[in-house]
Amino acid sequence: MTTEVTESARLYGNTHIVWLTMPPELHSATPGQFVMTYAGENSDPLLGRAFSIARVRTSDAGREFALLFDIVGRGTEWLSRRAPGDAVRVVGPLGRGFEPRERVQRMLLVGGGIGVAPLVWLADRLIEDGREVTLALGGRTAAQIFPAHLLPSDVEIVVATEDGSLGTRGLVTAPFEELLPWCDQAFACGPNPMFEAMHGVVRHSGLRKPVQALVEEQMACGMGICYSCAVFPRRGGVRLVCTDGPMFDLRDLY
């Protein structure tokens, strides 16, 4: 399906946001799902890029959705240069998103770097539902941290940076360990080493808190055909991030 850019801006550091018109096919999307975005001219680059839906809003033009991304290559650089009115082809919604439990209140969200993207929309939804939300953000420097003023005022923000330029010095797994006993359910998105460290925290805590991890893997098709996003859970077998995930229970992965 073809969407149209309505707004594009560098949001912070090397991170860009693009707002697009939301076709009816995407209205059923939920936080944690993604779209395959074909970023380029004349099938170059040939393959799509998987982007989580970062936010949804309603404007005078109708419903819109946002993609939040770091500029790291040709595809993302092309997407960052799209201006209002430009067309962008997407396929979605794809994958299995977050599944907040009913009748639980205290929600902990953990984002590493650009892993914050799907957590922004999740935070919006949870606040609308009347939940308590704490968002722990981690990055190498302050330039990688999503601006707090762009989040709902009811979201409590905790920041950890590796160089200490914002929040506490260290990794985001430190506030995760501190807040794990408080929360009823946790959700995370970031690099795989972060998930491994979080699993170690959960294992050593002895707590049976559910932690849903949104796994990041490179994808060629996004539909379970190419097997480029296969992961191998500790219990054996093969799972595909694009169709079985990208959301997995942390204990099923490690």
C-alpha positions in Angstrom: 0.0 0.0 0.0 1.1 3.6 -0.6 1.2 6.2 2.1 2.0 9.9 2.0 4.4 11.8 4.2 2.7 14.5 6.3 5.7 15.5 8.4 9.4 14.8 8.7 12.0 16.0 11.1 15.2 15.2 12.9 13.9 14.6 16.4 17.2 14.3 18.4 20.8 13.2 17.9 20.9 11.1 14.7 17.2 10.0 15.2 14.5 11.0 12.7 10.7 10.8 12.7 8.5 10.6 9.7 4.7 10.8 9.9 2.6 9.1 7.2 -1.0 8.8 6.3 -2.5 5.7 7.8 -4.3 3.5 5.3 -7.4 1.5 6.6 -5.3 -1.7 6.4 -3.2 -0.4 9.3 -6.0 0.7 11.6 -6.0 -2.7 13.3 -2.3 -2.4 14.3 -1.2 -2.6 17.9 1.9 -1.5 19.7 4.9 -3.7 18.9 3.8 -4.6 15.4 5.8 -3.3 12.4 5.6 -2.4 8.7 8.0 -3.3 6.0 9.0 0.0 4.4 10.4 0.2 0.9 12.8 3.1 1.2 14.3 3.9 -2.2 13.7 4.7 -5.8 13.1 2.1 -8.6 13.6 -0.9 -6.3 16.9 0.4 -5.0 17.5 -0.7 -2.3 15.6 -3.8 -3.4 14.6 -5.1 0.1 12.3 -3.4 2.5 13.2 -2.2 6.0 11.3 -3.3 9.1 10.2 -0.4 11.3 8.0 -0.6 14.4 5.0 1.7 14.4 6.2 4.4 16.9 3.1 6.4 17.4 -0.4 7.1 16.0 -2.3 10.4 16.0 -5.4 11.9 14.4 -5.0 15.2 12.4 -7.3 17.2 10.2 -6.2 14.9 7.3 -7.2 11.7 9.3 -5.2 9.1 11.1 -1.4 9.1 10.8 1.4 6.9 12.0 5.0 7.6 12.8 8.3 5.8 12.1 11.2 6.6 14.4 14.6 5.6 13.2 18.4 6.3 13.3 20.0 7.2 10.0 22.4 4.4 9.4 22.4 3.6 5.7 21.0 4.3 2.3 17.4 3.2 3.1 17.1 5.3 6.3 18.9 8.2 4.7 16.4 8.2 1.8 13.5 8.0 4.2 14.8 10.9 6.3 14.8 13.1 3.1 11.1 12.5 2.3 9.1 15.7 2.4 5.3 16.2 2.9 3.4 14.9 0.0 6.1 12.3 -1.0 4.9 8.7 -1.4 6.3 5.8 0.7 5.2 2.2 0.1 4.7 0.0 3.2 3.3 -3.5 3.9 1.6 -4.2 7.3 0.7 -4.4 10.0 3.0 -7.4 10.5 4.1 -9.6 13.4 2.9 -10.2 17.0 2.9 -7.1 19.2 3.0 -6.5 22.9 0.2 -8.1 25.0 -0.4 -6.2 28.2 -2.3 -8.3 30.8 -5.7 -7.2 32.0 -6.2 -6.2 35.6 -2.6 -5.3 36.3 -1.5 -1.7 37.0 2.3 -1.1 37.3 4.0 -1.3 33.9 7.7 -1.1 33.3 9.0 -0.3 29.8 12.7 -0.6 29.0 14.3 0.8 25.8 17.8 0.6 24.6 18.8 3.2 22.0 16.4 3.2 19.1 14.5 0.4 20.8 12.4 3.1 22.4 10.4 3.4 19.1 7.6 0.9 19.8 7.6 1.7 23.5 6.4 5.3 22.8 3.1 4.1 21.4 2.8 1.4 24.1 3.3 4.1 26.7 0.6 6.2 25.1 -1.9 3.3 25.1 -1.1 2.3 28.7 -1.6 5.8 30.0 -4.9 6.0 28.1 -5.9 2.8 29.9 -5.2 4.3 33.3 -2.1 2.3 34.0 1.0 3.4 35.9 4.0 3.6 33.5 7.7 3.9 34.2 9.9 4.1 31.1 13.6 3.3 31.6 15.7 4.6 28.7 19.3 3.7 28.0 21.9 4.8 25.5 25.6 5.5 25.0 25.1 9.3 25.4 22.4 11.8 26.0 22.0 12.2 22.2 20.4 8.8 22.0 17.7 9.4 24.6 14.1 10.1 23.5 13.1 13.6 24.8 11.0 13.3 28.0 8.8 16.3 27.1 7.4 14.4 24.0 6.0 11.6 26.3 2.7 11.8 28.3 3.3 13.7 31.5 2.1 10.8 33.5 5.0 8.6 32.4 7.8 8.4 34.9 11.2 8.5 33.1 14.4 6.9 34.3 17.5 7.4 32.2 20.9 5.7 32.2 23.7 6.6 29.8 27.0 4.8 29.5 29.0 8.1 29.6 26.9 9.7 32.4 25.9 12.6 30.2 22.2 12.2 31.2 20.7 10.4 34.2 22.8 7.8 36.0 26.0 6.4 34.5 25.7 2.8 33.4 23.5 0.5 31.5 19.7 0.5 31.4 19.7 -2.9 33.1 20.5 -1.2 36.4 17.2 0.6 36.7 15.5 -2.5 35.3 16.9 -4.5 38.2 15.8 -1.8 40.7 12.3 -1.5 39.3 11.6 -5.2 38.6 10.1 -5.9 42.1 7.8 -2.8 41.7 6.2 -3.7 38.3 3.4 -6.2 37.5 4.6 -6.6 33.9 7.6 -5.5 31.9 8.2 -4.8 28.2 11.5 -4.2 26.4 13.0 -3.4 23.1 16.7 -3.1 22.3 19.8 -5.0 21.2 20.1 -8.7 22.0 22.9 -8.2 24.6 20.5 -6.1 26.6 18.0 -8.9 26.6 20.6 -11.4 27.7 21.5 -9.1 30.6 17.9 -8.6 31.5 17.3 -12.3 31.5 20.2 -12.7 34.0 18.6 -10.1 36.2 15.2 -11.9 36.1 16.8 -15.3 36.8 18.8 -14.1 39.8 15.9 -12.1 41.2 13.8 -15.2 41.7 10.8 -13.2 40.7 8.2 -14.6 38.2 7.5 -11.3 36.6 6.5 -11.5 32.9 8.9 -9.7 30.6 8.0 -9.3 26.9 10.9 -8.6 24.6 10.5 -7.1 21.1 13.4 -8.7 19.2 15.2 -6.8 16.6 16.5 -8.8 13.6 17.2 -7.9 10.0 14.4 -9.1 7.7 14.2 -9.5 3.9 10.5 -10.2 3.5 8.8 -9.7 6.9 6.3 -12.5 6.1 8.0 -15.8 7.1 9.1 -16.7 3.5 12.9 -16.1 3.5 13.9 -17.3 7.1 16.4 -14.5 7.4 15.1 -13.6 10.9 15.2 -17.0 12.4 16.0 -17.3 16.1 16.7 -20.4 18.2 15.0 -20.3 21.6 16.6 -22.2 24.5 13.9 -24.8 24.5 14.9 -25.8 21.0 13.3 -25.4 17.6 13.3 -22.4 15.2 11.1 -19.3 15.5 10.8 -16.5 13.0 10.9 -13.0 14.4 8.6 -11.6 11.7 5.7 -14.1 12.2 6.2 -15.8 15.6 7.4 -12.5 17.0 8.8 -9.9 17.2 7.4 -10.2 20.7 8.7 -13.1 22.7 8.6 -13.9 26.4 12.1 -13.3 27.7 12.2 -16.7 29.4 11.5 -18.4 26.1 14.5 -16.9 24.4 17.3 -17.6 26.9 
